[in-house]
């Protein structure tokens, strides 16, 4: 899913670059390289954030067991 969004953003950036640099076609590849580097860095950052959220959700423990809370947890006051 994240890769799909990245691909769409890259395609959109390419279209914008084509229009903006129509008069200066030799600049387009250089600008697209810069744009792609930025998009890749932000994609990687977004992936790290999403993975951290998924990890935290997977490791979350909910229980109403008072025995567990009182005897096995030093965080939750019993």
Rosetta blueprint (number, residue, H / E / L):
1 X L
2 X H
3 X H
4 X H
5 X H
6 X H
7 X H
8 X H
9 X H
10 X H
11 X H
12 X H
13 X H
14 X H
15 X H
16 X H
17 X H
18 X H
19 X H
20 X H
21 X L
22 X L
23 X L
24 X L
25 X H
26 X H
27 X H
28 X H
29 X H
30 X H
31 X H
32 X H
33 X H
34 X H
35 X H
36 X H
37 X H
38 X H
39 X H
40 X H
41 X H
42 X H
43 X H
44 X H
45 X H
46 X H
47 X H
48 X H
49 X H
50 X H
51 X H
52 X H
53 X H
54 X H
55 X H
56 X H
57 X H
58 X H
59 X H
60 X L
61 X L
62 X L
63 X L
64 X L
65 X L
66 X H
67 X H
68 X H
69 X H
70 X H
71 X H
72 X H
73 X L
74 X L
75 X L
76 X L
77 X L
78 X L
